[in-house]
């Protein structure tokens, strides 16, 4: 890959087009994946299948519905700010690049 250069807030047109095309393909593939997984989940549930193992090494497992507990930090902060502050943990978050296609 060539060196990436940003000039006046924009990329070279060829690179910008390439990134846009990749983002569109990723979005399409993600939607297709969601659709296939939904159909698999329905079929596995209807047929009481918990796991599928294929010869090519593919393993598909139906994970049952569960519940989880979470702390409502917004409400805790509003109603009990001293407790919130005593237990609040600040963690660093790495920088990243966000790409949007409009």
Rosetta blueprint (number, residue, H / E / L):
1 X L
2 X L
3 X L
4 X L
5 X L
6 X E
7 X E
8 X L
9 X L
10 X E
11 X E
12 X L
13 X H
14 X H
15 X H
16 X H
17 X H
18 X H
19 X H
20 X H
21 X H
22 X H
23 X H
24 X H
25 X H
26 X H
27 X H
28 X H
29 X H
30 X H
31 X H
32 X H
33 X H
34 X H
35 X H
36 X H
37 X H
38 X H
39 X H
40 X H
41 X H
42 X H
43 X H
44 X H
45 X H
46 X H
47 X L
48 X L
49 X L
50 X L
51 X E
52 X E
53 X E
54 X L
55 X L
56 X L
57 X L
58 X L
59 X E
60 X E
61 X E
62 X L
63 X L
64 X L
65 X L
66 X L
67 X L
68 X L
69 X L
70 X L
71 X L
72 X L
73 X H
74 X H
75 X H
76 X H
77 X H
78 X H
79 X H
80 X L
81 X H
82 X H
83 X H
84 X H
85 X H
86 X H
87 X H
88 X L
89 X L
90 X L
91 X L
92 X L
93 X L
94 X L
95 X L
96 X L
97 X L
98 X L
99 X L
100 X L
101 X L
102 X L
